[in-house]
Amino acid sequence: MDLRETVRIAWQELMANKLRSFLTLLGIIVGVGAVIGLLAVGNGAVAMLSGQFQAVGTNMVFIQWNWQEEDEVWKNLGEKDLVAIEKRADLVTNVTPYDQGYGPVRAGRETLFVNISGVGEDFPQVQGLKLARGRFFNAFEARTGKKVCVLGWDLHQKLFGKSDGIGKSIRVGAEKFTVLGVMEKKDERSLVQTGITDNMRLYLPIRTLKRGAAQKGYPLIMANPVEVRLTKAAVGQLKWI
C-alpha cells in the first residue's frame, strides 16, 4: 500500500467518525497545551524564587551570640567582637552590625511610624542594595553616629511626594536628621519575608540608633564571604574569633 492510499483511507476514517476524531484531536491539543503551560509556570516559579533569594542575599553570613553553647542567656555582640571580625576574619568582607527599632518619622505635616534599621556603612554591599538617588552614609558618619539617614523608596514618596528630599531634614522622634539618599524600590512580592529591604524602612547609622539605648552592643553582625565557595570555611573561621 503506497502513501497516497494510506492517506486516503485515513481521511475516510476521519470523515466517517467526525465527533470521535474531533475529540481525539482536542485531547491531543489540550494535553500538549497543558504540558507547555506547566513548563512555563515551572520556569516562571524558578525565576521568581531565584529573584527572591537574590533579593534577600544568597552570599551572606549572619553572626550572633551562640547562647545554646554558653549560658543559655541571649547577649548582644560587643564592639570588641565587631573589631575582631573586621581585623581577623579574612574570609569575610563588608562587615556591618545590625539592629532595628520602631518609631515616628516626620517631614512637614506628615508623620509616619516606621521600622528603623541601624546599620554600618557597608550594609548596601552586604545586602546587594542600590540607591535610586543620593548616597549612603560613609564610614566616618557611621562610626561617629552622625544624624544622617537614608529612606526607603515608599517612605520618601510618602514624606516628600514628588519633591526631592535629598539634603532636607526629617524628624525621627525629637531628633532632626539630614536625608542623604533614597533606596531603589524593591519588589516586595516575596515568599521570604525578612523586611530587611522594606520600601518603608528608614536607615540610620547604628551608633546613632544605639545612642542612649539601655541595651548596648549588636544583636546581629552581617558579612559577605570573600567567595561564595568559601562560605562554609568563613563560618568555621568566625566560630574561633
C-alpha positions as CSV (number, residue, x, y, z in Angstrom):
1,M,0.0,0.0,0.0
2,D,1.5,3.3,-1.1
3,L,1.5,6.6,0.9
4,R,-1.4,8.1,-1.1
5,E,-3.6,5.1,-0.5
6,T,-2.8,5.2,3.3
7,V,-3.7,8.9,3.4
8,R,-7.0,8.3,1.6
9,I,-8.0,5.6,3.9
10,A,-7.1,7.6,7.0
11,W,-9.1,10.6,5.7
12,Q,-12.1,8.4,5.1
13,E,-12.0,7.1,8.6
14,L,-11.7,10.6,10.0
15,M,-14.7,11.7,8.0
16,A,-16.8,8.7,9.0
17,N,-16.2,9.4,12.7
18,K,-16.1,13.2,12.9
19,L,-17.0,13.5,16.5
20,R,-14.6,10.9,17.7
21,S,-11.8,12.4,15.6
22,F,-12.5,15.9,16.9
23,L,-12.4,14.7,20.5
24,T,-9.2,12.8,19.9
25,L,-7.6,15.9,18.3
26,L,-8.9,18.1,21.1
27,G,-7.4,15.8,23.7
28,I,-4.0,16.0,22.0
29,I,-4.2,19.8,21.7
30,V,-5.2,20.2,25.4
31,G,-2.6,17.7,26.5
32,V,0.2,19.5,24.7
33,G,-1.0,22.9,25.8
34,A,-1.1,21.7,29.4
35,V,2.5,20.5,29.2
36,I,3.6,23.7,27.7
37,G,1.7,25.7,30.3
38,L,3.2,23.7,33.2
39,L,6.7,24.2,31.8
40,A,6.1,27.9,31.6
41,V,4.7,28.1,35.1
42,G,7.6,26.0,36.4
43,N,10.2,28.1,34.7
44,G,8.4,31.2,36.0
45,A,8.3,29.9,39.5
46,V,12.0,29.0,39.4
47,A,12.8,32.5,38.2
48,M,10.6,34.1,40.8
49,L,12.1,32.1,43.7
50,S,15.6,32.8,42.4
51,G,14.9,36.5,42.3
52,Q,13.5,36.4,45.8
53,F,16.6,34.6,47.3
54,Q,18.9,37.0,45.4
55,A,16.9,39.9,46.9
56,V,17.4,38.5,50.4
57,G,21.0,37.7,49.7
58,T,22.4,34.3,48.9
59,N,26.0,35.0,50.0
60,M,25.6,36.4,53.5
61,V,26.9,35.3,56.8
62,F,24.9,36.1,59.9
63,I,26.9,36.3,63.2
64,Q,25.2,36.4,66.6
65,W,25.7,35.2,70.2
66,N,25.7,31.4,70.4
67,W,23.6,31.2,73.6
68,Q,22.9,27.5,73.2
69,E,26.6,26.7,73.8
70,E,27.1,29.2,76.6
71,D,24.8,30.0,79.5
72,E,21.5,29.9,77.5
73,V,21.1,33.7,78.0
74,W,20.8,35.9,74.9
75,K,23.5,38.5,74.7
76,N,24.4,41.2,72.2
77,L,27.8,41.1,70.5
78,G,30.1,43.8,71.7
79,E,32.2,46.4,69.9
80,K,35.3,44.2,70.5
81,D,33.6,41.4,68.7
82,L,32.9,43.7,65.7
83,V,36.5,44.9,65.7
84,A,37.9,41.3,66.0
85,I,35.8,40.2,63.0
86,E,36.9,43.2,60.9
87,K,40.6,42.6,61.7
88,R,41.0,38.9,61.9
89,A,38.3,37.3,59.7
90,D,40.0,37.4,56.3
91,L,37.4,35.1,54.7
92,V,34.6,37.7,55.0
93,T,34.2,41.3,53.8
94,N,31.7,44.1,54.0
95,V,31.2,43.6,57.8
96,T,28.2,45.5,59.2
97,P,26.4,45.5,62.6
98,Y,22.6,45.4,62.5
99,D,19.9,46.4,64.9
100,Q,16.4,47.7,64.5
101,G,13.7,49.8,66.2
102,Y,10.4,51.4,65.5
103,G,9.3,55.0,65.8
104,P,7.7,58.1,64.4
105,V,9.2,59.9,61.4
106,R,8.0,63.4,60.5
107,A,8.5,65.7,57.5
108,G,6.3,68.8,57.3
109,R,2.9,67.8,58.5
110,E,3.3,64.1,57.6
111,T,4.1,61.7,60.5
112,L,4.6,58.0,60.0
113,F,5.5,55.2,62.3
114,V,8.1,53.0,60.5
115,N,10.7,50.3,61.1
116,I,14.2,51.8,61.6
117,S,17.3,49.9,60.8
118,G,20.6,50.8,62.4
119,V,23.4,49.6,60.2
120,G,27.0,50.2,59.2
121,E,28.3,51.9,56.0
122,D,28.8,48.5,54.3
123,F,25.1,47.5,54.6
124,P,24.2,48.1,51.0
125,Q,27.1,45.9,49.8
126,V,26.2,43.1,52.2
127,Q,22.5,43.1,51.1
128,G,23.2,43.9,47.5
129,L,21.0,47.0,47.7
130,K,21.2,50.0,45.4
131,L,20.4,53.7,45.8
132,A,18.0,55.4,43.4
133,R,19.3,58.9,44.4
134,G,21.9,60.4,46.7
135,R,24.3,58.3,48.7
136,F,24.5,56.0,51.8
137,F,26.3,57.3,54.9
138,N,30.1,56.8,54.9
139,A,32.4,55.2,57.4
140,F,33.0,58.5,59.3
141,E,29.3,59.2,59.6
142,A,28.6,55.7,60.6
143,R,31.3,55.4,63.2
144,T,30.7,58.8,64.8
145,G,26.9,58.5,64.9
146,K,26.0,61.4,62.8
147,K,22.4,62.4,62.4
148,V,22.0,61.4,58.8
149,C,19.6,58.9,57.2
150,V,18.6,57.1,54.1
151,L,15.0,56.5,53.2
152,G,13.2,53.5,51.6
153,W,11.6,54.4,48.3
154,D,8.0,54.4,49.5
155,L,8.9,56.2,52.7
156,H,10.5,59.0,50.6
157,Q,7.3,59.2,48.5
158,K,5.0,59.5,51.5
159,L,7.1,62.1,53.2
160,F,8.1,64.3,50.3
161,G,5.7,63.4,47.5
162,K,7.0,64.4,44.1
163,S,9.7,66.7,45.5
164,D,13.3,65.7,46.2
165,G,14.0,65.0,49.9
166,I,17.8,64.8,49.4
167,G,19.5,67.3,51.7
168,K,16.3,68.1,53.5
169,S,15.6,67.4,57.2
170,I,13.2,65.0,58.8
171,R,12.5,64.3,62.5
172,V,13.0,60.9,63.9
173,G,11.3,61.2,67.3
174,A,12.5,64.5,68.6
175,E,15.8,64.5,66.7
176,K,16.5,66.2,63.4
177,F,18.2,64.2,60.6
178,T,19.5,65.1,57.2
179,V,18.4,62.9,54.3
180,L,21.4,61.6,52.3
181,G,19.8,59.2,49.9
182,V,16.8,57.1,48.7
183,M,17.0,53.4,48.3
184,E,15.9,51.8,45.0
185,K,12.4,50.5,45.0
186,K,12.3,46.8,45.8
187,D,9.9,44.1,44.7
188,E,8.1,43.0,47.9
189,R,6.1,40.2,46.4
190,S,8.3,37.8,48.2
191,L,7.7,34.4,49.9
192,V,10.7,35.1,52.1
193,Q,9.5,37.9,54.3
194,T,12.6,39.4,56.0
195,G,11.5,43.0,56.0
196,I,15.2,43.9,55.5
197,T,14.6,45.5,52.2
198,D,11.3,47.1,53.2
199,N,10.5,50.1,51.0
200,M,9.0,51.9,54.0
201,R,12.2,51.4,56.1
202,L,14.4,54.2,57.5
203,Y,18.2,53.5,57.7
204,L,20.4,55.2,60.3
205,P,24.0,54.8,61.4
206,I,23.8,52.1,64.1
207,R,25.7,54.1,66.6
208,T,23.2,56.9,66.2
209,L,20.3,54.4,66.8
210,K,22.1,52.9,69.8
211,R,22.9,56.3,71.4
212,G,21.2,56.4,74.8
213,A,19.8,52.9,74.4
214,A,19.7,50.8,77.6
215,Q,20.9,47.7,75.9
216,K,24.4,48.1,74.3
217,G,26.0,46.1,71.6
218,Y,24.7,44.5,68.4
219,P,22.2,41.6,68.2
220,L,23.5,40.8,64.7
221,I,26.5,41.3,62.5
222,M,26.3,40.6,58.8
223,A,29.1,40.0,56.3
224,N,29.8,38.6,52.9
225,P,32.2,35.7,52.3
226,V,35.0,36.7,50.1
227,E,33.9,34.0,47.7
228,V,30.6,32.0,47.8
229,R,32.5,28.7,47.7
230,L,34.3,29.7,50.9
231,T,31.1,30.4,52.9
232,K,31.5,27.2,55.0
233,A,35.1,28.0,55.7
234,A,34.2,31.6,56.6
235,V,31.7,30.3,59.1
236,G,34.2,28.0,60.6
237,Q,36.7,30.8,60.9
238,L,34.2,33.1,62.6
239,K,33.5,30.5,65.3
240,W,37.0,30.7,66.6
241,I,37.3,34.5,66.7
